Amino acid sequence: MPSKFQRRSSPQAPGAGASSVSSTPSNQPRKRVKRCCRNFVTFMCTQVGVGALIVFYAICGAFAFMNIEREYVDKTAAHVLELRQNCSQLLWYITEEHNLIDKRVWVNETNAVLREYQAQIAGIIKNGYVGRSPEQIWSFPAALMFCLSVITMIGYGNMVPRTPWGKGFTVIYATFGIPLYILYFLNMGRVLARSFKFLYRSMHDCTQERNFDSRLDALENGSLGTLTLRKKIIVPSTACLWVIIFYVLTGTIMFANWEKWSFLNSFYFCMTSLCKIGFGDFVPGASLTTAADVDAATQKLQEDIAADPNELSQLQSIADQHSKLAINFIYMLLGMGLVAMCRNLMREEVHVKLKEMKEDTKLCVEDTRLRFVGCCGDPRDSYENDYY
């Protein structure tokens, strides 16, 4: 006998079963795409994903800036060449006219022409002229360091976009790159802080002297559970400072050997970059030789007979140095992560110190109050003695 709670089976249409079965395979690709997108977003929110994303973002930005800024037509070089030719012609004219007649007039007019030429060249250099073409300026190493300076907010200032498209793309690139870098800064600092804290606690436990007599007494008294509680270990700020100093010294030696800087200049660059000051007087990658530099040296050797052929061979021998700049790029990113790690660890230590200071202040105030009451007495005691 069928129960009244049993659900009646409704008759199905002849094609209903087939349609439900056929609809299941059609939804499988959509579910797979959703699952892949969900996994991709989850991976990108992790520390490895954020680090890979910021590297990919910097590389894409470098290629974009190279394609945009190399289209800039720089007429400054032609203007400088014209000024140089005019200056040489004026000097030759003054020499022909006054050299054998009046030496004083020749010296005065020559100095006036040279001072005017010097003032014009100085004004052009202040406006950003460096004597290099856009192909030589916007090489891949230089563009990569420019992207790093934009998203990390260092802003070296040795390279600036000249085209309107480049300036607009810089604004858009910084708008999306700076939040991405802040996310990397926070995640990397958290991960490195946990790793360094675990390493410090492990070393602390290994070097700590174990009191076996207290353990035996605890076993006899049955109070071993109170000894198993580990004391909270805080990483001291001196350990963080030693890590930063070691990292800066490593970068000092590396940049001094690769960029041919002095140790003082290399140390100065590492400190100013990690502190996000970025004056721009020293920038890695500026001394790297690119293919455009080799082509320019080759053309100069063909046009000028007095050019040194050894210079071209030296340029060709050091042209392939992109791996060095990639290491420089990783060094800067990892250094920013170490700064974030030290920030997190020092903040935890400061929080603990403030908490201990607050407790000590309360104890000191309470002890002072008790001493004051003990010395002067409580007026309520004399009132109660008179009453009784």
FIRO-421625 format. One line per field, with one value per residue (C-alpha): residue number from 1; residue in one letter; x, y, z. Coordinates in nm, 4 decimals, always signed. Example, Ala and Ser with C-alpha at 12.3 -4.5 7.8 and 13.67 -1.06 7.14 Angstrom:
<recs>
i (1, 2)
aa (A, S)
X (+1.2300, +1.3670)
Y (-0.4500, -0.1060)
Z (+0.7800, +0.7140)
</recs>
This chain:
<recs>
i (1, 2, 3, 4, 5, 6, 7, 8, 9, 10, 11, 12, 13, 14, 15, 16, 17, 18, 19, 20, 21, 22, 23, 24, 25, 26, 27, 28, 29, 30, 31, 32, 33, 34, 35, 36, 37, 38, 39, 40, 41, 42, 43, 44, 45, 46, 47, 48, 49, 50, 51, 52, 53, 54, 55, 56, 57, 58, 59, 60, 61, 62, 63, 64, 65, 66, 67, 68, 69, 70, 71, 72, 73, 74, 75, 76, 77, 78, 79, 80, 81, 82, 83, 84, 85, 86, 87, 88, 89, 90, 91, 92, 93, 94, 95, 96, 97, 98, 99, 100, 101, 102, 103, 104, 105, 106, 107, 108, 109, 110, 111, 112, 113, 114, 115, 116, 117, 118, 119, 120, 121, 122, 123, 124, 125, 126, 127, 128, 129, 130, 131, 132, 133, 134, 135, 136, 137, 138, 139, 140, 141, 142, 143, 144, 145, 146, 147, 148, 149, 150, 151, 152, 153, 154, 155, 156, 157, 158, 159, 160, 161, 162, 163, 164, 165, 166, 167, 168, 169, 170, 171, 172, 173, 174, 175, 176, 177, 178, 179, 180, 181, 182, 183, 184, 185, 186, 187, 188, 189, 190, 191, 192, 193, 194, 195, 196, 197, 198, 199, 200, 201, 202, 203, 204, 205, 206, 207, 208, 209, 210, 211, 212, 213, 214, 215, 216, 217, 218, 219, 220, 221, 222, 223, 224, 225, 226, 227, 228, 229, 230, 231, 232, 233, 234, 235, 236, 237, 238, 239, 240, 241, 242, 243, 244, 245, 246, 247, 248, 249, 250, 251, 252, 253, 254, 255, 256, 257, 258, 259, 260, 261, 262, 263, 264, 265, 266, 267, 268, 269, 270, 271, 272, 273, 274, 275, 276, 277, 278, 279, 280, 281, 282, 283, 284, 285, 286, 287, 288, 289, 290, 291, 292, 293, 294, 295, 296, 297, 298, 299, 300, 301, 302, 303, 304, 305, 306, 307, 308, 309, 310, 311, 312, 313, 314, 315, 316, 317, 318, 319, 320, 321, 322, 323, 324, 325, 326, 327, 328, 329, 330, 331, 332, 333, 334, 335, 336, 337, 338, 339, 340, 341, 342, 343, 344, 345, 346, 347, 348, 349, 350, 351, 352, 353, 354, 355, 356, 357, 358, 359, 360, 361, 362, 363, 364, 365, 366, 367, 368, 369, 370, 371, 372, 373, 374, 375, 376, 377, 378, 379, 380, 381, 382, 383, 384, 385, 386, 387, 388)
aa (M, P, S, K, F, Q, R, R, S, S, P, Q, A, P, G, A, G, A, S, S, V, S, S, T, P, S, N, Q, P, R, K, R, V, K, R, C, C, R, N, F, V, T, F, M, C, T, Q, V, G, V, G, A, L, I, V, F, Y, A, I, C, G, A, F, A, F, M, N, I, E, R, E, Y, V, D, K, T, A, A, H, V, L, E, L, R, Q, N, C, S, Q, L, L, W, Y, I, T, E, E, H, N, L, I, D, K, R, V, W, V, N, E, T, N, A, V, L, R, E, Y, Q, A, Q, I, A, G, I, I, K, N, G, Y, V, G, R, S, P, E, Q, I, W, S, F, P, A, A, L, M, F, C, L, S, V, I, T, M, I, G, Y, G, N, M, V, P, R, T, P, W, G, K, G, F, T, V, I, Y, A, T, F, G, I, P, L, Y, I, L, Y, F, L, N, M, G, R, V, L, A, R, S, F, K, F, L, Y, R, S, M, H, D, C, T, Q, E, R, N, F, D, S, R, L, D, A, L, E, N, G, S, L, G, T, L, T, L, R, K, K, I, I, V, P, S, T, A, C, L, W, V, I, I, F, Y, V, L, T, G, T, I, M, F, A, N, W, E, K, W, S, F, L, N, S, F, Y, F, C, M, T, S, L, C, K, I, G, F, G, D, F, V, P, G, A, S, L, T, T, A, A, D, V, D, A, A, T, Q, K, L, Q, E, D, I, A, A, D, P, N, E, L, S, Q, L, Q, S, I, A, D, Q, H, S, K, L, A, I, N, F, I, Y, M, L, L, G, M, G, L, V, A, M, C, R, N, L, M, R, E, E, V, H, V, K, L, K, E, M, K, E, D, T, K, L, C, V, E, D, T, R, L, R, F, V, G, C, C, G, D, P, R, D, S, Y, E, N, D, Y, Y)
X (+0.0000, +0.1636, +0.2220, +0.0600, +0.3983, +0.5312, +0.5753, +0.3813, +0.5827, +0.4640, +0.4526, +0.7344, +0.7151, +0.8728, +1.1564, +1.2097, +1.4665, +1.6646, +1.6692, +1.7901, +2.0623, +2.1677, +2.1745, +2.4301, +2.7227, +2.6503, +2.6994, +3.0309, +3.2506, +3.0873, +3.1510, +3.5094, +3.5653, +3.4158, +3.6297, +3.9440, +3.8683, +3.8034, +4.1294, +4.3196, +4.1834, +4.2623, +4.6180, +4.6675, +4.5675, +4.8456, +5.2003, +5.3449, +5.0672, +5.1073, +5.4843, +5.4453, +5.1768, +5.3904, +5.6863, +5.4607, +5.3101, +5.6550, +5.7716, +5.4561, +5.4940, +5.8569, +5.7645, +5.4748, +5.6949, +5.9598, +5.7083, +5.5529, +5.8601, +6.0696, +5.8223, +5.9204, +6.1023, +6.3775, +6.4798, +6.7141, +7.0110, +6.9761, +6.9447, +7.2603, +7.4466, +7.3319, +7.4479, +7.7846, +7.8301, +7.7293, +7.9708, +8.2574, +8.1798, +8.1726, +8.5019, +8.6585, +8.5291, +8.6645, +8.9991, +9.0277, +8.9393, +9.1178, +9.3846, +9.6688, +9.5463, +9.4250, +9.4689, +9.2669, +8.9608, +8.9953, +9.0063, +8.7058, +8.4854, +8.5875, +8.4997, +8.1639, +8.0770, +8.1846, +7.9881, +7.6741, +7.7215, +7.7775, +7.4597, +7.2537, +7.3879, +7.3345, +6.9707, +6.9154, +7.0705, +6.8499, +6.5484, +6.6476, +6.8889, +7.1432, +7.2969, +7.1267, +6.8509, +6.5156, +6.6222, +6.9295, +6.7446, +6.4456, +6.6214, +6.4583, +6.6773, +6.6140, +6.2401, +6.2154, +6.3810, +6.1513, +5.8461, +5.9880, +6.0439, +5.6838, +5.5034, +5.7289, +5.6914, +6.0700, +6.0754, +6.4418, +6.3721, +6.6562, +6.4040, +6.0746, +5.8215, +5.8294, +5.5267, +5.1664, +5.0752, +5.3636, +5.2584, +4.8975, +5.0027, +5.2272, +4.9260, +4.7180, +5.0116, +5.0736, +4.7027, +4.6876, +5.0502, +5.0749, +4.7840, +4.9331, +5.2688, +5.1037, +4.9342, +5.2710, +5.4349, +5.1831, +5.1727, +5.5469, +5.6096, +5.3661, +5.5188, +5.8785, +5.7896, +5.6376, +5.9331, +6.1918, +5.9988, +5.9863, +6.3604, +6.4392, +6.2265, +6.3908, +6.7366, +6.6267, +6.4989, +6.8205, +7.0447, +6.8331, +6.9651, +6.7272, +6.6768, +6.6216, +6.5986, +6.2928, +6.1333, +6.1972, +6.0466, +5.7496, +5.7027, +5.7102, +5.4664, +5.2428, +5.2646, +5.4321, +5.1465, +5.2516, +5.6005, +5.4872, +5.3460, +5.5920, +5.6743, +5.5922, +5.9170, +5.9408, +6.2011, +6.4147, +6.4591, +6.8365, +6.7924, +6.5862, +6.8510, +7.1237, +6.9242, +6.8797, +7.2465, +7.3579, +7.1229, +7.2437, +7.6078, +7.5345, +7.3785, +7.6699, +7.9218, +7.7005, +7.6311, +7.9908, +8.1181, +7.8513, +7.7924, +8.1579, +8.0559, +8.2541, +8.1480, +8.0272, +7.8111, +7.6786, +7.5905, +7.4329, +7.2170, +7.0982, +6.9966, +6.8186, +6.6341, +6.5162, +6.4053, +6.2155, +6.4042, +6.5299, +6.7345, +6.8125, +7.1836, +7.2655, +7.0385, +7.1233, +7.1115, +7.2236, +7.5744, +7.4585, +7.5404, +7.2522, +7.2324, +7.1517, +7.4782, +7.6683, +7.5007, +7.5829, +7.9464, +7.9609, +7.8265, +8.0722, +8.3589, +8.2524, +8.2195, +8.5158, +8.8543, +9.0128, +8.7670, +8.9105, +8.8179, +8.8803, +8.5826, +8.3460, +8.4859, +8.4513, +8.0910, +8.0097, +8.1674, +7.9463, +7.6273, +7.4501, +7.3916, +7.0173, +7.0652, +7.2410, +6.9508, +6.7042, +6.8998, +6.8927, +6.5159, +6.4700, +6.7064, +6.4923, +6.1647, +6.3059, +6.4541, +6.1124, +5.9778, +6.2495, +6.1632, +5.8005, +5.9131, +6.1136, +5.8184, +5.5869, +5.8342, +5.9237, +5.5577, +5.4937, +5.7864, +5.6699, +5.3195, +5.4566, +5.6859, +5.3990, +5.1844, +5.4611, +5.5180, +5.1475, +5.1481, +5.4649, +5.3099, +5.0009, +5.2172, +5.4268, +5.1180, +4.9661, +5.2911, +5.3196, +4.9625, +5.0206, +5.3398, +5.1643, +4.8779, +5.1217, +5.3174, +5.0328, +4.7589, +4.3995, +4.1748, +3.8892, +4.0772, +4.0914, +3.7218, +3.6314, +3.8472, +3.6744, +3.3365, +3.4021)
Y (+0.0000, +0.3314, +0.5763, +0.9154, +1.0774, +0.9084, +1.1486, +1.0583, +1.0126, +1.2470, +1.1180, +1.2397, +1.3423, +1.1114, +1.3531, +1.4921, +1.2347, +1.2741, +1.6531, +1.6412, +1.3974, +1.6010, +1.9267, +1.7904, +1.7621, +2.1118, +2.2636, +2.0891, +2.3363, +2.6324, +2.4821, +2.4064, +2.7643, +2.8975, +2.6599, +2.7593, +3.1302, +3.0781, +2.8868, +3.1499, +3.4353, +3.2390, +3.1758, +3.5413, +3.6454, +3.4345, +3.5568, +3.3670, +3.4864, +3.8504, +3.8316, +3.6705, +3.9228, +4.2237, +4.0846, +4.0198, +4.3670, +4.5293, +4.3335, +4.4210, +4.7853, +4.7858, +4.6619, +4.9089, +5.2065, +5.0933, +5.0852, +5.4189, +5.6272, +5.5041, +5.6720, +6.0099, +6.2252, +6.4074, +6.7211, +6.8317, +6.6429, +6.8228, +7.1554, +7.0847, +6.9945, +7.3179, +7.5205, +7.3480, +7.4235, +7.7865, +7.8233, +7.6752, +7.9022, +8.2106, +8.1131, +8.0588, +8.3946, +8.5732, +8.3986, +8.5030, +8.8623, +8.9420, +8.6796, +8.8580, +9.2126, +9.2526, +8.9717, +9.1411, +9.1802, +8.8199, +8.6902, +8.8979, +8.8020, +8.4354, +8.4251, +8.5898, +8.3288, +8.0418, +8.1769, +8.2060, +7.8535, +7.7238, +7.8918, +7.7446, +7.3929, +7.4179, +7.5185, +7.2245, +6.9821, +7.1181, +7.0384, +6.6720, +6.6300, +6.3531, +6.3133, +5.9796, +5.8779, +5.7403, +5.3904, +5.4152, +5.5665, +5.3312, +4.9978, +4.7040, +4.7256, +5.0982, +5.0620, +4.7821, +4.9959, +5.2843, +5.0632, +4.9497, +5.3104, +5.3951, +5.1137, +5.1259, +5.5067, +5.5574, +5.7847, +5.8103, +6.0806, +5.9912, +5.8903, +6.0589, +5.9981, +6.2605, +6.1698, +6.2531, +5.8852, +5.7939, +6.0459, +5.9259, +5.5618, +5.6429, +5.7763, +5.4668, +5.2348, +5.3928, +5.3879, +5.0090, +4.9328, +5.1137, +4.9223, +4.6007, +4.6873, +4.7728, +4.4311, +4.2694, +4.4762, +4.3638, +3.9969, +3.9596, +4.1325, +3.8992, +3.5858, +3.6877, +3.7926, +3.4516, +3.2700, +3.4781, +3.4441, +3.0658, +3.0565, +3.2781, +3.0678, +2.7492, +2.8915, +3.0204, +2.6764, +2.5108, +2.7476, +2.7598, +2.5660, +2.2920, +2.2464, +1.8731, +1.8907, +2.1142, +1.8671, +1.5785, +1.7769, +1.8578, +1.4901, +1.4006, +1.6769, +1.6104, +1.9682, +1.9055, +2.0753, +2.4118, +2.3710, +2.2786, +2.6251, +2.8077, +3.1638, +3.4013, +3.4912, +3.8299, +3.8923, +4.1859, +4.4889, +4.4389, +4.1136, +4.2986, +4.5674, +4.3074, +4.1471, +4.4809, +4.5711, +4.2358, +4.2767, +4.6316, +4.5221, +4.2426, +4.4915, +4.7286, +4.4708, +4.3587, +4.7057, +4.8178, +4.5295, +4.5435, +4.9165, +5.0174, +5.2422, +5.3083, +5.1280, +5.4529, +5.5345, +5.1797, +5.1822, +5.5249, +5.3944, +5.0874, +5.2905, +5.5632, +5.3091, +5.0886, +5.4001, +5.5115, +5.8388, +5.7845, +6.0922, +5.9512, +6.0327, +5.6597, +5.4153, +5.0512, +4.9734, +5.3189, +5.1895, +4.8787, +4.8719, +4.7963, +4.6961, +5.0551, +5.1702, +4.9089, +5.0221, +5.3856, +5.2957, +5.0980, +5.3918, +5.6267, +5.3913, +5.3869, +5.7658, +5.8707, +5.7345, +5.8482, +5.6444, +5.3723, +5.0233, +4.8715, +5.0654, +4.8719, +4.5358, +4.6351, +4.7390, +4.4122, +4.2101, +4.3694, +4.4184, +4.1087, +4.2097, +4.1680, +3.8928, +4.1390, +4.3801, +4.0992, +4.0231, +4.3943, +4.3950, +4.0928, +4.2490, +4.5618, +4.3682, +4.1344, +4.4319, +4.5960, +4.2707, +4.2672, +4.6243, +4.5172, +4.2197, +4.4425, +4.6780, +4.3968, +4.2523, +4.5892, +4.6810, +4.3614, +4.4346, +4.7924, +4.6668, +4.4243, +4.6882, +4.9361, +4.6734, +4.5959, +4.9669, +5.0133, +4.7319, +4.8669, +5.2119, +5.0711, +4.8845, +5.1943, +5.4111, +5.1518, +5.1172, +5.4957, +5.5182, +5.2486, +5.4173, +5.7505, +5.5981, +5.4153, +5.7330, +5.9827, +5.7467, +5.7276, +6.0013, +5.7547, +5.5479, +5.8377, +5.9082, +5.5470, +5.5447, +5.8602, +5.7109, +5.3942)
Z (+0.0000, -0.0938, +0.1869, +0.1825, +0.2249, -0.0862, -0.3731, -0.6799, -0.9910, -1.2578, -1.6099, -1.8273, -2.1823, -2.4330, -2.5125, -2.1608, -2.0527, -2.3679, -2.3355, -1.9725, -2.0631, -2.3619, -2.1609, -1.9167, -2.1619, -2.2967, -1.9499, -1.8941, -2.0933, -1.9201, -1.5780, -1.6717, -1.7851, -1.4599, -1.2566, -1.4458, -1.4012, -1.0302, -0.9887, -1.1851, -0.9728, -0.6566, -0.7747, -0.8670, -0.5168, -0.3666, -0.3092, -0.6070, -0.8319, -0.7346, -0.7844, -1.1276, -1.2219, -1.1326, -1.3298, -1.6295, -1.5915, -1.5914, -1.8983, -2.0943, -1.9951, -2.1098, -2.4570, -2.4757, -2.3852, -2.6333, -2.9184, -2.8217, -2.7463, -3.0371, -3.2696, -3.1270, -3.3824, -3.1973, -3.3825, -3.1065, -3.2497, -3.5831, -3.4008, -3.1998, -3.5189, -3.6800, -3.3783, -3.3911, -3.7604, -3.7148, -3.4253, -3.6264, -3.9219, -3.7029, -3.5420, -3.8830, -4.0062, -3.6986, -3.7407, -4.1034, -4.0255, -3.7002, -3.6329, -3.8138, -3.7532, -3.3950, -3.1458, -2.8713, -3.0949, -3.2102, -2.8518, -2.7440, -3.0389, -3.0127, -2.6438, -2.7130, -2.9769, -2.7523, -2.4559, -2.6662, -2.7986, -2.4444, -2.3180, -2.6032, -2.5491, -2.1717, -2.2270, -2.4605, -2.2104, -1.9312, -2.1472, -2.1537, -2.4424, -2.3736, -2.7178, -2.7868, -3.0221, -2.8952, -3.0049, -2.7869, -2.4904, -2.4848, -2.4880, -2.3143, -1.9986, -1.9635, -2.0300, -1.7735, -1.5081, -1.6023, -1.5459, -1.2123, -1.1050, -1.1977, -1.0180, -0.7093, -0.6888, -0.6820, -0.9852, -1.0829, -1.3392, -1.5742, -1.8417, -1.9202, -2.1973, -2.4722, -2.6803, -2.5802, -2.6097, -2.3824, -2.1176, -2.1263, -2.1110, -1.8118, -1.6215, -1.7016, -1.6304, -1.2905, -1.2038, -1.2285, -1.1403, -0.8065, -0.6422, -0.7779, -0.6227, -0.2889, -0.2919, -0.3663, -0.0913, +0.1706, +0.0673, +0.0280, +0.3603, +0.5340, +0.3812, +0.4479, +0.8032, +0.8763, +0.7223, +0.9066, +1.2322, +1.1931, +1.1189, +1.4162, +1.6513, +1.5258, +1.5861, +1.9259, +2.0253, +1.9093, +2.0994, +2.4134, +2.7113, +2.8195, +3.1911, +3.2318, +3.6123, +3.5909, +3.3511, +3.5885, +3.8754, +3.6581, +3.5764, +3.9447, +4.0376, +3.7388, +3.6116, +3.2779, +3.0965, +3.2346, +3.0908, +2.7435, +2.6934, +2.4726, +2.5435, +2.2605, +2.0893, +1.9186, +1.6496, +1.7677, +1.5492, +1.5489, +1.3549, +1.0937, +1.0655, +1.0184, +0.7360, +0.5598, +0.6048, +0.4627, +0.1660, +0.0976, +0.1141, -0.1327, -0.3724, -0.3195, -0.4346, -0.7241, -0.8641, -0.8129, -1.0264, -1.2964, -1.3316, -1.2691, -0.9789, -0.6671, -0.3508, -0.1987, -0.5020, -0.5150, -0.1444, -0.1899, -0.4765, -0.2821, +0.0208, -0.1743, -0.3892, -0.1010, +0.0860, -0.2293, -0.2574, -0.6119, -0.6989, -1.0436, -1.0536, -1.0449, -1.2269, -1.3136, -1.6813, -1.7918, -1.8590, -2.0448, -2.4135, -2.6477, -3.0121, -3.1074, -2.9499, -3.1498, -3.4734, -3.3981, -3.3291, -3.6541, -3.8547, -3.6870, -3.7718, -4.1371, -4.1589, -3.9458, -4.0410, -3.7131, -3.5019, -3.2818, -3.4125, -3.0683, -2.9333, -3.1589, -3.0499, -2.6862, -2.7393, -2.9160, -2.6332, -2.3659, -2.5676, -2.4341, -2.0727, -2.0325, -1.7750, -1.5452, -1.5637, -1.4943, -1.1765, -1.0890, -1.1385, -0.9105, -0.6564, -0.6330, -0.6006, -0.3369, -0.1535, -0.1354, +0.0079, +0.2736, +0.3670, +0.4075, +0.6190, +0.8526, +0.8756, +0.9872, +1.2370, +1.3861, +1.4136, +1.6100, +1.8403, +1.8948, +1.9743, +2.2350, +2.3834, +2.4128, +2.5809, +2.8309, +2.8882, +2.9559, +3.2110, +3.3768, +3.3950, +3.5662, +3.8181, +3.8814, +3.9373, +4.1710, +4.3655, +4.3968, +4.5215, +4.7839, +4.9024, +4.9269, +5.1238, +5.3516, +5.4261, +5.4616, +5.5752, +5.4599, +5.6123, +5.6265, +5.8873, +6.1350, +6.0785, +6.1541, +6.4730, +6.6027, +6.5304, +6.7208)
</recs>
